């Protein structure tokens, strides 16, 4: 029994899609295996971790300075929010590194 042209076209599209998905999966696995974690990788990692701590710290300090300017008194908003920024930045960096390590395994 002969199949209709629509069925043949649909089957061809499915085969093409399966082939493309398999090709991308093979490329992704090959890239993970061939991943070169040399000096540049670790310098980049160091930079990303540094920025993930620095940005919340600077943002907390800036907000604290603004609050101290508008609402002076105890406690010092600058110091408090700077410490909150450091803690949040460290937590974000720790989480990011942990997720990268899980992805590599």
MDTraj code that builds the backbone (N, CA, C; nanometers):
import mdtraj as md
import numpy as np

residues = "UNK UNK UNK UNK UNK UNK UNK UNK UNK UNK UNK UNK UNK UNK UNK UNK UNK UNK UNK UNK UNK UNK UNK UNK UNK UNK UNK UNK UNK UNK UNK UNK UNK UNK UNK UNK UNK UNK UNK UNK UNK UNK UNK UNK UNK UNK UNK UNK UNK UNK UNK UNK UNK UNK UNK UNK UNK UNK UNK UNK UNK UNK UNK UNK UNK UNK UNK UNK UNK UNK UNK UNK UNK UNK UNK UNK UNK UNK UNK UNK UNK UNK UNK UNK UNK UNK UNK UNK UNK UNK UNK UNK UNK UNK UNK UNK UNK UNK UNK UNK UNK UNK UNK UNK UNK".split()
xyz = np.array([
    [0.0836, -0.1152, 0.0000],
    [0.0000, 0.0000, 0.0000],
    [0.0896, 0.1235, 0.0000],
    [0.0629, 0.2168, -0.0837],
    [0.1425, 0.3364, -0.1007],
    [0.1005, 0.4421, 0.0011],
    [0.2003, 0.5106, 0.0571],
    [0.1693, 0.6165, 0.1542],
    [0.1456, 0.7481, 0.0812],
    [0.0698, 0.8302, 0.1445],
    [0.0404, 0.9602, 0.0858],
    [0.1619, 1.0514, 0.0957],
    [0.1699, 1.1503, 0.0083],
    [0.2841, 1.2430, 0.0112],
    [0.2980, 1.3163, 0.1445],
    [0.1868, 1.3483, 0.2088],
    [0.1931, 1.4178, 0.3384],
    [0.2611, 1.3307, 0.4430],
    [0.2310, 1.2004, 0.4414],
    [0.2917, 1.1093, 0.5383],
    [0.4417, 1.0954, 0.5132],
    [0.4795, 1.0853, 0.3863],
    [0.6219, 1.0745, 0.3537],
    [0.6964, 1.2008, 0.3960],
    [0.6363, 1.3154, 0.3729],
    [0.6987, 1.4426, 0.4108],
    [0.7129, 1.4531, 0.5628],
    [0.6105, 1.4119, 0.6344],
    [0.6144, 1.4147, 0.7805],
    [0.7236, 1.3225, 0.8330],
    [0.7338, 1.2024, 0.7758],
    [0.8387, 1.1087, 0.8162],
    [0.9775, 1.1650, 0.7871],
    [0.9925, 1.2312, 0.6750],
    [1.1216, 1.2907, 0.6409],
    [1.1586, 1.4010, 0.7396],
    [1.0618, 1.4837, 0.7761],
    [1.0863, 1.5906, 0.8734],
    [1.1251, 1.5332, 1.0098],
    [1.0583, 1.4263, 1.0504],
    [1.0912, 1.3631, 1.1786],
    [1.2336, 1.3086, 1.1775],
    [1.2727, 1.2431, 1.0680],
    [1.4097, 1.1908, 1.0567],
    [1.5118, 1.3033, 1.0605],
    [1.4816, 1.4143, 0.9899],
    [1.5721, 1.5298, 0.9901],
    [1.5865, 1.5881, 1.1305],
    [1.4762, 1.6001, 1.1998],
    [1.4797, 1.6541, 1.3345],
    [1.5594, 1.5628, 1.4280],
    [1.5363, 1.4325, 1.4192],
    [1.6110, 1.3376, 1.5016],
    [1.7602, 1.3463, 1.4728],
    [1.7950, 1.3599, 1.3460],
    [1.9354, 1.3691, 1.3086],
    [1.9979, 1.4974, 1.3656],
    [1.9258, 1.6090, 1.3576],
    [1.9778, 1.7353, 1.4098],
    [1.9955, 1.7313, 1.5606],
    [1.8992, 1.6738, 1.6306],
    [1.9090, 1.6637, 1.7768],
    [2.0272, 1.5755, 1.8156],
    [2.0415, 1.4625, 1.7501],
    [2.1530, 1.3720, 1.7802],
    [2.2870, 1.4396, 1.7503],
    [2.2951, 1.5132, 1.6419],
    [2.4194, 1.5831, 1.6054],
    [2.4565, 1.6868, 1.7107],
    [2.3594, 1.7644, 1.7556],
    [2.3863, 1.8652, 1.8582],
    [2.4283, 1.8006, 1.9899],
    [2.3647, 1.6908, 2.0247],
    [2.4012, 1.6207, 2.1482],
    [2.5444, 1.5684, 2.1397],
    [2.5819, 1.5116, 2.0240],
    [2.7196, 1.4628, 2.0072],
    [2.8201, 1.5763, 2.0174],
    [2.7885, 1.6892, 1.9559],
    [2.8792, 1.8045, 1.9610],
    [2.8938, 1.8573, 2.1032],
    [2.7842, 1.8632, 2.1764],
    [2.7892, 1.9125, 2.3140],
    [2.8714, 1.8189, 2.4025],
    [2.8520, 1.6888, 2.3870],
    [2.9310, 1.5932, 2.4652],
    [3.0788, 1.5998, 2.4292],
    [3.1081, 1.6140, 2.3011],
    [3.2483, 1.6245, 2.2588],
    [3.3118, 1.7512, 2.3146],
    [3.2380, 1.8611, 2.3183],
    [3.2913, 1.9862, 2.3723],
    [3.3184, 1.9741, 2.5219],
    [3.2319, 1.9047, 2.5926],
    [3.2553, 1.8851, 2.7369],
    [3.3783, 1.7995, 2.7618],
    [3.3959, 1.6960, 2.6815],
    [3.5127, 1.6099, 2.6997],
    [3.6415, 1.6819, 2.6643],
    [3.6370, 1.7673, 2.5632],
    [3.7566, 1.8352, 2.5151],
    [3.7824, 1.9670, 2.5869],
    [3.7059, 1.9962, 2.6854],
    [3.7161, 2.1227, 2.7564],
    [3.8552, 2.1396, 2.8169],
    [3.9212, 2.2468, 2.7778],
    [4.0557, 2.2745, 2.8264],
    [4.0454, 2.3709, 2.9434],
    [4.0725, 2.3208, 3.0624],
    [4.0654, 2.4048, 3.1809],
    [4.2052, 2.4527, 3.2169],
    [4.2642, 2.5292, 3.1284],
    [4.3976, 2.5811, 3.1492],
    [4.3951, 2.7103, 3.2287],
    [4.5024, 2.7854, 3.2145],
    [4.5197, 2.9095, 3.2885],
    [4.4092, 3.0097, 3.2559],
    [4.3747, 3.0222, 3.1278],
    [4.2741, 3.1209, 3.0890],
    [4.1374, 3.0890, 3.1470],
    [4.1045, 2.9605, 3.1544],
    [3.9761, 2.9213, 3.2134],
    [3.9693, 2.9657, 3.3592],
    [4.0759, 2.9377, 3.4339],
    [4.0762, 2.9710, 3.5764],
    [4.0849, 3.1217, 3.5991],
    [4.1541, 3.1950, 3.5126],
    [4.1543, 3.3407, 3.5249],
    [4.0137, 3.3966, 3.5002],
    [3.9461, 3.3400, 3.4017],
    [3.8081, 3.3811, 3.3766],
    [3.7174, 3.3492, 3.4931],
    [3.7350, 3.2313, 3.5508],
    [3.6551, 3.1915, 3.6672],
    [3.6813, 3.2864, 3.7835],
    [3.8077, 3.3186, 3.8050],
    [3.8449, 3.4108, 3.9123],
    [3.7780, 3.5462, 3.8910],
    [3.7793, 3.5947, 3.7669],
    [3.7160, 3.7225, 3.7361],
    [3.5662, 3.7208, 3.7593],
    [3.4998, 3.6140, 3.7185],
    [3.3552, 3.6045, 3.7379],
    [3.3181, 3.6005, 3.8854],
    [3.3953, 3.5255, 3.9624],
    [3.3687, 3.5183, 4.1060],
    [3.3919, 3.6547, 4.1696],
    [3.4998, 3.7214, 4.1292],
    [3.5280, 3.8542, 4.1830],
    [3.4171, 3.9541, 4.1542],
    [3.3695, 3.9553, 4.0302],
    [3.2618, 4.0476, 3.9948],
    [3.1320, 4.0124, 4.0663],
    [3.1070, 3.8841, 4.0865],
    [2.9819, 3.8455, 4.1528],
    [2.9824, 3.8867, 4.3002],
    [3.1000, 3.9104, 4.3576],
    [3.1083, 3.9612, 4.4945],
    [3.1144, 4.1136, 4.4936],
    [3.1886, 4.1710, 4.4000],
    [3.2096, 4.3159, 4.3978],
    [3.0816, 4.3935, 4.3684],
    [3.0020, 4.3472, 4.2753],
    [2.8829, 4.4233, 4.2351],
    [2.7825, 4.4383, 4.3503],
    [2.7443, 4.3305, 4.4210],
    [2.6522, 4.3500, 4.5345],
    [2.7136, 4.4341, 4.6467],
    [2.8457, 4.4229, 4.6659],
    [2.9113, 4.5016, 4.7703],
    [2.9061, 4.6497, 4.7370],
    [2.9385, 4.6848, 4.6143],
    [2.9353, 4.8259, 4.5730],
    [2.7915, 4.8782, 4.5737],
    [2.6982, 4.7977, 4.5289],
    [2.5577, 4.8406, 4.5292],
    [2.5090, 4.8641, 4.6723],
    [2.5421, 4.7730, 4.7638],
    [2.5028, 4.7904, 4.9043],
    [2.5654, 4.9137, 4.9650],
    [2.6926, 4.9378, 4.9333],
    [2.7605, 5.0568, 4.9850],
    [2.6964, 5.1843, 4.9314],
    [2.6647, 5.1871, 4.8028],
    [2.6024, 5.3061, 4.7436],
    [2.4658, 5.3333, 4.8055],
    [2.3865, 5.2294, 4.8224],
    [2.2541, 5.2477, 4.8842],
    [2.2709, 5.2923, 5.0284],
    [2.3684, 5.2344, 5.0995],
    [2.3946, 5.2737, 5.2376],
    [2.4373, 5.4188, 5.2498],
    [2.5222, 5.4654, 5.1580],
    [2.5628, 5.6063, 5.1594],
    [2.4426, 5.6976, 5.1390],
    [2.3557, 5.6593, 5.0465],
    [2.2363, 5.7395, 5.0211],
    [2.1469, 5.7428, 5.1453],
    [2.1269, 5.6256, 5.2079],
    [2.0432, 5.6203, 5.3284],
    [2.1047, 5.6999, 5.4429],
    [2.2378, 5.6905, 5.4600],
    [2.3029, 5.7683, 5.5657],
    [2.2897, 5.9177, 5.5407],
    [2.2901, 5.9574, 5.4149],
    [2.2729, 6.0991, 5.3825],
    [2.1329, 6.1497, 5.4119],
    [2.0341, 6.0628, 5.3952],
    [1.8952, 6.1043, 5.4157],
    [1.8406, 6.0691, 5.5536],
    [1.8934, 5.9656, 5.6157],
    [1.8457, 5.9213, 5.7475],
    [1.9664, 5.8941, 5.8379],
    [2.0358, 5.9986, 5.8828],
    [2.1552, 5.9780, 5.9653],
    [2.1188, 5.9202, 6.1018],
    [2.2157, 5.8563, 6.1620],
    [2.1956, 5.8002, 6.2951],
    [2.2529, 5.6608, 6.3032],
    [2.2123, 5.5922, 6.4067],
    [2.2606, 5.4556, 6.4278],
    [2.1569, 5.3579, 6.3764],
    [2.1880, 5.2493, 6.3192],
    [2.3221, 5.2048, 6.2823],
    [2.3669, 5.2705, 6.1521],
    [2.4929, 5.2525, 6.1199],
    [2.5449, 5.3052, 5.9943],
    [2.4923, 5.2190, 5.8799],
    [2.4113, 5.2797, 5.7946],
    [2.3553, 5.2053, 5.6817],
    [2.4643, 5.1628, 5.5842],
    [2.5668, 5.2443, 5.5701],
    [2.6736, 5.2134, 5.4750],
    [2.7432, 5.0831, 5.5129],
    [2.7847, 5.0738, 5.6391],
    [2.8559, 4.9528, 5.6830],
    [2.7630, 4.8319, 5.6797],
    [2.6410, 4.8513, 5.7270],
    [2.5457, 4.7400, 5.7314],
    [2.5176, 4.6849, 5.5923],
    [2.4863, 4.7722, 5.4975],
    [2.4523, 4.7254, 5.3633],
    [2.5757, 4.6781, 5.2862],
    [2.6926, 4.7324, 5.3202],
    [2.8146, 4.6822, 5.2579],
    [2.8371, 4.5368, 5.3006],
    [2.8202, 4.5078, 5.4293],
    [2.8361, 4.3699, 5.4778],
    [2.7299, 4.2771, 5.4192],
    [2.6075, 4.3270, 5.4074],
    [2.5016, 4.2469, 5.3443],
    [2.5397, 4.2169, 5.1990],
    [2.5937, 4.3152, 5.1286],
    [2.6369, 4.2950, 4.9900],
    [2.7484, 4.1923, 4.9789],
    [2.8446, 4.1969, 5.0719],
    [2.9542, 4.0983, 5.0711],
    [2.8986, 3.9578, 5.0932],
    [2.8107, 3.9446, 5.1907],
    [2.7531, 3.8121, 5.2204],
    [2.6719, 3.7607, 5.1010],
    [2.5874, 3.8456, 5.0438],
    [2.5083, 3.8031, 4.9275],
    [2.5983, 3.7678, 4.8094],
    [2.7015, 3.8476, 4.7863],
    [2.7943, 3.8195, 4.6774],
    [2.8657, 3.6868, 4.6964],
    [2.9103, 3.6598, 4.8193],
    [2.9771, 3.5317, 4.8476],
    [2.8815, 3.4143, 4.8284],
    [2.7582, 3.4312, 4.8724],
    [2.6598, 3.3235, 4.8536],
    [2.6322, 3.2990, 4.7053],
    [2.6218, 3.4062, 4.6275],
    [2.5980, 3.3902, 4.4836],
    [2.7178, 3.3235, 4.4164],
    [2.8397, 3.3635, 4.4543],
    [2.9595, 3.3041, 4.3955],
    [2.9692, 3.1568, 4.4327],
    [2.9412, 3.1242, 4.5579],
    [2.9462, 2.9849, 4.6028],
    [2.8443, 2.9005, 4.5268],
    [2.7236, 2.9537, 4.5105],
    [2.6191, 2.8804, 4.4381],
    [2.6584, 2.8594, 4.2914],
    [2.7146, 2.9633, 4.2290],
    [2.7539, 2.9547, 4.0880],
    [2.8644, 2.8509, 4.0700],
    [2.9640, 2.8521, 4.1575],
    [3.0735, 2.7548, 4.1477],
    [3.0209, 2.6137, 4.1710],
    [2.9322, 2.5969, 4.2666],
    [2.8735, 2.4660, 4.2946],
    [2.7967, 2.4136, 4.1735],
    [2.7197, 2.5007, 4.1058],
    [2.6458, 2.4582, 3.9883],
    [2.7393, 2.4233, 3.8725],
    [2.8468, 2.4992, 3.8560],
    [2.9451, 2.4675, 3.7520],
    [3.0091, 2.3321, 3.7777],
    [3.0386, 2.3036, 3.9015],
    [3.1010, 2.1755, 3.9362],
    [3.0053, 2.0601, 3.9091],
    [2.8767, 2.0782, 3.9403],
    [2.7753, 1.9744, 3.9150],
    [2.7594, 1.9522, 3.7653],
    [2.7608, 2.0603, 3.6848],
    [2.7470, 2.0479, 3.5399],
    [2.8633, 1.9718, 3.4791],
    [2.9834, 1.9856, 3.5369],
    [3.1018, 1.9187, 3.4823],
    [3.1017, 1.7686, 3.5106],
    [3.0331, 1.7275, 3.6138],
    [3.0342, 1.5847, 3.6501],
    [2.9427, 1.5026, 3.5660],
])
top = md.Topology()
chain = top.add_chain()
for i, resn in enumerate(residues, 1):
    res = top.add_residue(resn, chain, resSeq=i)
    for name in ("N", "CA", "C"):
        top.add_atom(name, md.element.get_by_symbol(name[0]), res)
traj = md.Trajectory(xyz[None], top)
